[in-house]
């Protein structure tokens, strides 16, 4: 359990509506640097909405979000994009890698988009691909990788630019249990080396139970926030 | 649920399918309307030619007996606009002369019927500039059925038999029946079908790209659920068929509007009557059906992957599709065959067909070579990239060059044909100045020896009456033999020759009468050739011979030195004019001759200019239309390509990638193949045109700025393709992580 007084990322009174439907109905949440947190809940509970709102992909209708004490919920789209590019990393269910690019190019892409030169970006990409156990597969395309390997490439892509927070939306959804568990472990271990916080949305209670902290959400409200490991 | 019901259900449920269906229908409508228009062109040309048959000489109606009219036609002009003049005298009771449609009555001697535009012009201009030419009073107007095109300037002048021009012939009736087809327009229509149909069908194919991924998944799911290949095929045929039939109906419905627009495009001197473009139903229905069958057939053919391997189609597998280098061999091979056939064609007759086949292969070759070049260009990007935009574009171009190139395929044909035409035209224009037998700003009239003196006298009287100092001169033509050589000779004083003959500007006149020749002339052997007897009438052996500038390829003999009894082979009356006096001089000559043909260098060049302007206009219209279609196809393809990868792009945007960065990459991806294709096809078209020009001329081809037009239009296509990147991505950004 993290005991730092100042959380890295906070959400207060978060409300998100889709028409008359409340996806989030007043959520309060704190995430500390280097913390690993699972958000669990049934389909339609609001867990993905919470992830997207915290990451600045969606705007909140009400409430405040701060990163390192600074309000980020009022930033415009350009600033939020910049924030997501520099301070956050993302891992999605099916990797969402660019099919035409090789593994190392996929990992290097956010760095390149952030203004790094080719040599630096590819160097960092190779380093993270190696750390995630994918040596020798740098030049493979996503279609030539297994599901677990593709997710590791996605993890490398999310962490290569050393973000403060990684958001993972159902990262094991397309994987078998064993591979899914290994993939999450790889994500958690990688994040630990860079003191990056990780927020994982999952409907897999067993997976969530293996993580240090779990937040359960139902009907857009936090049910419990208990340390699990 | 039958396939049509299923297709309707999908249409109701899925907005993007509706958009794609609408675009498919629009593409089919455009294709149908264009083909209907192009198919109607030869018929339209025939219709206008048939209306004008009474203005044309029809020698088969010239009979020894049974003639009803004495008929003559000539062309005239005012301010560069062609006037067709028909002179007629009845040889029987005028009531027994069958009149062409649009002519209500036969004008009597001294009467004339004019087309409405000519009548207006004749009223607006001073009589000396136009009305006096006809020597008749207007008694009515010619109807539309008697006009080649609405604004045609045409006059039917009535005569008695004895006042008809020398060139008159006796005919059994005015011309009627079936006109000869306009071969040039028919050829252009054929080329147009290829050049415009291809981009239209590419547009349809691009529309199906918008829903390709979604449809593949749906059909693959149906295959996995047990649907047979035949059922899946029927579903796609129904889906596409609905759009294609709707599009074809729309195309047929829009066809009259397009015909109306086409009627405003001048051809051979004038625009068209809207009714010229009417196509018979027996032709409309098969054309519409063929377009529908082509579109449905293409959609069904595209199902191969889903039908054969439904599991692969549902996955996210990405396969590289490299191309063989042998494709590159096709261009040099086609060029070699083309130029070989070209040299054969220049040596002997009857080898046009292999040359046309080789030209067809050449036109097809860019579609094979283009993807390879696109792939090679992608390879350069992949090796040399510095920014992510170049990397993304390079990989896409490298891995699936056919797909990247597909949207540009339409403009390639247009660029090829356009470059060819736009290279040939300035070169032909440069050649067109060749009318060395005429001097600039001199009007010539050919007549008989009997009438020449009277025409000269009448013309001079008219010129004086109009206040002009210039006078007409009789110029006799003959052939002079000198040993084995034959020279064209003109009987004229040196001063007249300097005034009236081409190339004589530098001629120095002697004080005494002389013979002027540009080549040595041995008068002991020289004589005037009499073609009727084959004998020669000697020239005076002691006549002085003076030099003539080489530019004037003629021997000028002073009338004093012309041997008596020497026959003239032709008699002309010539009058010099200025730009200001040209129309008045023309009126004087025509009024004096009563309808003989008056020609001038300016008139001949003007007719050539009209033809070249027609070709240029048609080329530009075809190019612009093909480019617009190709541009829209490329834009839709680009949008489809974004939609195919919306989850990837959505994820990148969710991770903070700016739209402008992704848009830059996509713009390069979309625009480069179009530019490469256009430049390549343009270069090839230019090379072919140079070869073709070499076939008809020894001169060097002329390159005008027009040659850049295909490249500019290619850039326009590229811009259109690239323009949709940012809007499509912004649409993805609105819901970046929404599933397909």
HADDOCK unambig.tbl for C-alpha pairs under 7 A between the chains (distance, minus, plus):
assign (segid A and resid 57 and name CA) (segid B and resid 654 and name CA) 5.93 0.50 0.50
assign (segid A and resid 81 and name CA) (segid B and resid 656 and name CA) 4.09 0.50 0.50
assign (segid A and resid 81 and name CA) (segid B and resid 657 and name CA) 6.62 0.50 0.50
assign (segid A and resid 81 and name CA) (segid B and resid 658 and name CA) 6.62 0.50 0.50
assign (segid A and resid 82 and name CA) (segid B and resid 656 and name CA) 5.78 0.50 0.50
assign (segid A and resid 84 and name CA) (segid B and resid 655 and name CA) 5.46 0.50 0.50
assign (segid A and resid 84 and name CA) (segid B and resid 656 and name CA) 4.65 0.50 0.50
assign (segid A and resid 85 and name CA) (segid B and resid 655 and name CA) 5.63 0.50 0.50
assign (segid A and resid 85 and name CA) (segid B and resid 656 and name CA) 4.19 0.50 0.50
assign (segid A and resid 85 and name CA) (segid B and resid 657 and name CA) 6.43 0.50 0.50
assign (segid A and resid 89 and name CA) (segid B and resid 655 and name CA) 6.52 0.50 0.50
assign (segid A and resid 90 and name CA) (segid B and resid 655 and name CA) 6.07 0.50 0.50
assign (segid A and resid 96 and name CA) (segid B and resid 647 and name CA) 6.76 0.50 0.50
assign (segid A and resid 96 and name CA) (segid B and resid 648 and name CA) 5.15 0.50 0.50
assign (segid A and resid 96 and name CA) (segid B and resid 651 and name CA) 6.45 0.50 0.50
assign (segid A and resid 97 and name CA) (segid B and resid 648 and name CA) 6.32 0.50 0.50
assign (segid A and resid 98 and name CA) (segid B and resid 648 and name CA) 5.99 0.50 0.50
assign (segid A and resid 99 and name CA) (segid B and resid 318 and name CA) 6.33 0.50 0.50
assign (segid A and resid 100 and name CA) (segid B and resid 395 and name CA) 5.86 0.50 0.50
assign (segid A and resid 100 and name CA) (segid B and resid 396 and name CA) 6.25 0.50 0.50
assign (segid A and resid 101 and name CA) (segid B and resid 395 and name CA) 6.69 0.50 0.50
assign (segid A and resid 109 and name CA) (segid B and resid 388 and name CA) 6.82 0.50 0.50
assign (segid A and resid 112 and name CA) (segid B and resid 387 and name CA) 6.79 0.50 0.50
assign (segid A and resid 112 and name CA) (segid B and resid 388 and name CA) 6.09 0.50 0.50
assign (segid A and resid 113 and name CA) (segid B and resid 388 and name CA) 6.56 0.50 0.50
assign (segid A and resid 113 and name CA) (segid B and resid 657 and name CA) 6.64 0.50 0.50
assign (segid A and resid 118 and name CA) (segid B and resid 386 and name CA) 5.95 0.50 0.50
assign (segid A and resid 143 and name CA) (segid B and resid 317 and name CA) 5.08 0.50 0.50
assign (segid A and resid 143 and name CA) (segid B and resid 318 and name CA) 5.50 0.50 0.50
